[in-house]
Amino acid sequence: MKLHRFLIDKSLKQPLGEELLIKESDLLHQWNNVLKFKIGEKIALFDGQQKYDFIYTIKDIKNKLSILTFDT
């Protein structure tokens, strides 16, 4: 399984189980139409400020909004 990694503009100091809402249209277009992500898939996010990535699970994904749950 390949884990895709993305830079986002939000600070990623999420507690375990916390939801993250993604509304960036370019990113959502890539996830929905190019990579065709599905609910339950994992992605790695980083914010450029931390020295490590955060792993999230896609809880819901639509054209204008995606809800991710923080795993580790």
Accessible surface in RSA format (square Angstrom, percent):
REM  Atomic radii and reference values for relative SASA: ProtOr
REM  Chains: A
REM  Algorithm: Lee & Richards
REM  Probe-radius: 1.40
REM  Slices: 20
REM RES _ NUM      All-atoms   Total-Side   Main-Chain    Non-polar    All polar
REM                ABS   REL    ABS   REL    ABS   REL    ABS   REL    ABS   REL
RES MET A   1   196.84 101.9 106.14  70.2  90.70 215.9  85.09  72.3 111.74 148.0
RES LYS A   2   161.27  78.7 137.51  84.4  23.76  56.6  90.31  81.3  70.97  75.6
RES LEU A   3    75.34  42.0  51.94  37.2  23.40  58.8  51.94  36.5  23.40  63.0
RES HIS A   4    49.42  27.0  46.37  32.2   3.04   7.8  20.24  20.9  29.18  34.0
RES ARG A   5   138.90  58.3 112.23  57.2  26.67  63.5  41.33  56.5  97.57  59.1
RES PHE A   6    19.31   9.7  15.78   9.8   3.53   9.2  19.31  11.7   0.00   0.0
RES LEU A   7   103.55  57.7  82.71  59.2  20.84  52.4  82.71  58.1  20.84  56.1
RES ILE A   8     3.23   1.8   0.02   0.0   3.21   7.7   1.54   1.1   1.69   4.6
RES ASP A   9   136.82  95.8  99.88  99.4  36.93  87.3  36.48  85.9 100.34 100.1
RES LYS A  10    78.69  38.4  72.74  44.6   5.95  14.2  61.24  55.1  17.45  18.6
RES SER A  11    62.20  52.6  44.34  59.2  17.86  41.2  39.26  83.6  22.95  32.1
RES LEU A  12     0.00   0.0   0.00   0.0   0.00   0.0   0.00   0.0   0.00   0.0
RES LYS A  13   152.04  74.2 123.29  75.7  28.75  68.4  73.62  66.3  78.42  83.5
RES GLN A  14    39.95  22.3  30.39  22.2   9.56  22.8   1.06   2.2  38.90  29.5
RES PRO A  15    85.22  62.1  73.47  67.0  11.75  42.7  84.83  70.0   0.39   2.4
RES LEU A  16   132.09  73.6 104.77  75.0  27.32  68.7 104.79  73.6  27.29  73.5
RES GLY A  17    45.99  56.7   0.00   N/A  45.99  56.7  27.30  74.9  18.69  41.9
RES GLU A  18    80.69  46.3  75.00  56.7   5.68  13.5   9.45  18.3  71.24  58.2
RES GLU A  19    73.98  42.5  57.70  43.7  16.28  38.8  22.34  43.2  51.64  42.2
RES LEU A  20     8.11   4.5   7.00   5.0   1.11   2.8   8.11   5.7   0.00   0.0
RES LEU A  21    71.33  39.7  68.87  49.3   2.46   6.2  68.87  48.4   2.46   6.6
RES ILE A  22     0.47   0.3   0.24   0.2   0.23   0.5   0.47   0.3   0.00   0.0
RES LYS A  23   138.84  67.7 119.77  73.5  19.07  45.4  66.43  59.8  72.41  77.1
RES GLU A  24    62.65  36.0  54.62  41.3   8.03  19.1  41.25  79.8  21.40  17.5
RES SER A  25    83.00  70.1  73.07  97.5   9.93  22.9  46.81  99.7  36.19  50.7
RES ASP A  26   124.18  87.0 115.48 114.9   8.70  20.6  37.48  88.2  86.70  86.5
RES LEU A  27    18.14  10.1  14.66  10.5   3.48   8.7  17.17  12.1   0.96   2.6
RES LEU A  28     0.27   0.1   0.24   0.2   0.02   0.1   0.27   0.2   0.00   0.0
RES HIS A  29   102.14  55.8  97.13  67.5   5.01  12.8  69.92  72.1  32.22  37.5
RES GLN A  30    68.25  38.2  68.25  49.9   0.00   0.0  11.93  25.4  56.32  42.7
RES TRP A  31     0.00   0.0   0.00   0.0   0.00   0.0   0.00   0.0   0.00   0.0
RES ASN A  32    31.09  21.4  17.42  16.8  13.68  32.9   6.84  16.5  24.25  23.4
RES ASN A  33    77.31  53.3  63.11  61.0  14.20  34.2  17.59  42.3  59.72  57.7
RES VAL A  34    93.38  61.4  70.13  63.5  23.25  56.0  73.12  63.5  20.26  54.9
RES LEU A  35    55.19  30.7  31.97  22.9  23.21  58.4  34.64  24.3  20.55  55.3
RES LYS A  36   123.66  60.3 116.10  71.2   7.57  18.0  82.46  74.2  41.21  43.9
RES PHE A  37    12.66   6.3   6.09   3.8   6.57  17.1   6.13   3.7   6.53  18.7
RES LYS A  38   128.86  62.9 127.29  78.1   1.57   3.7  91.99  82.8  36.87  39.3
RES ILE A  39   112.47  64.0  89.88  67.0  22.58  54.4  89.88  64.7  22.58  61.3
RES GLY A  40    45.60  56.2   0.00   N/A  45.60  56.2  26.92  73.9  18.68  41.8
RES GLU A  41    66.65  38.3  61.44  46.5   5.21  12.4  32.07  62.0  34.58  28.2
RES LYS A  42    84.71  41.3  77.66  47.6   7.05  16.8  57.32  51.6  27.39  29.2
RES ILE A  43     0.05   0.0   0.05   0.0   0.00   0.0   0.05   0.0   0.00   0.0
RES ALA A  44     3.43   3.2   3.43   5.3   0.00   0.0   3.43   4.8   0.00   0.0
RES LEU A  45     0.00   0.0   0.00   0.0   0.00   0.0   0.00   0.0   0.00   0.0
RES PHE A  46    43.84  21.9  43.56  27.0   0.28   0.7  43.84  26.6   0.00   0.0
RES ASP A  47    15.97  11.2   2.19   2.2  13.78  32.6   2.17   5.1  13.79  13.8
RES GLY A  48    59.21  73.0   0.00   N/A  59.21  73.0  25.47  69.9  33.74  75.6
RES GLN A  49   138.58  77.5 102.47  74.9  36.11  86.0  38.54  82.0 100.04  75.9
RES GLN A  50    44.75  25.0  25.27  18.5  19.48  46.4   2.76   5.9  41.99  31.8
RES LYS A  51   205.58 100.3 166.02 101.9  39.56  94.2 118.04 106.2  87.54  93.2
RES TYR A  52   133.14  62.2 122.23  69.5  10.90  28.4  97.24  73.1  35.89  44.2
RES ASP A  53    50.73  35.5  31.43  31.3  19.30  45.6  11.11  26.1  39.63  39.5
RES PHE A  54    14.91   7.5  14.89   9.2   0.01   0.0  14.91   9.0   0.00   0.0
RES ILE A  55    37.97  21.6  37.97  28.3   0.00   0.0  37.97  27.3   0.00   0.0
RES TYR A  56     0.00   0.0   0.00   0.0   0.00   0.0   0.00   0.0   0.00   0.0
RES THR A  57    27.78  19.8  27.78  28.2   0.00   0.0  26.44  35.5   1.35   2.0
RES ILE A  58     0.86   0.5   0.00   0.0   0.86   2.1   0.00   0.0   0.86   2.3
RES LYS A  59   111.60  54.4  97.76  60.0  13.84  32.9  66.15  59.5  45.45  48.4
RES ASP A  60    37.85  26.5  37.85  37.7   0.00   0.0  11.28  26.6  26.57  26.5
RES ILE A  61    26.50  15.1  11.20   8.3  15.30  36.9  11.20   8.1  15.30  41.5
RES LYS A  62   123.46  60.2 117.09  71.8   6.37  15.2  78.80  70.9  44.66  47.6
RES ASN A  63   113.92  78.6  97.45  94.2  16.47  39.7  24.89  59.9  89.03  86.0
RES LYS A  64   175.82  85.8 163.20 100.1  12.62  30.0 110.71  99.6  65.11  69.4
RES LEU A  65    59.01  32.9  57.09  40.8   1.92   4.8  57.09  40.1   1.92   5.2
RES SER A  66     0.23   0.2   0.00   0.0   0.23   0.5   0.23   0.5   0.00   0.0
RES ILE A  67    35.95  20.5  35.95  26.8   0.00   0.0  35.95  25.9   0.00   0.0
RES LEU A  68     0.00   0.0   0.00   0.0   0.00   0.0   0.00   0.0   0.00   0.0
RES THR A  69    34.42  24.5  34.42  34.9   0.00   0.0  30.44  40.9   3.99   6.0
RES PHE A  70    19.20   9.6  16.92  10.5   2.29   5.9  16.92  10.3   2.29   6.5
RES ASP A  71    38.73  27.1  27.91  27.8  10.83  25.6  15.04  35.4  23.69  23.6
RES THR A  72   104.20  74.1  80.47  81.6  23.72  56.5  95.21 127.9   8.98  13.6
END  Absolute sums over single chains surface
CHAIN  1 A     4802.2       3869.3        932.8       2716.4       2085.8
END  Absolute sums over all chains
TOTAL          4802.2       3869.3        932.8       2716.4       2085.8
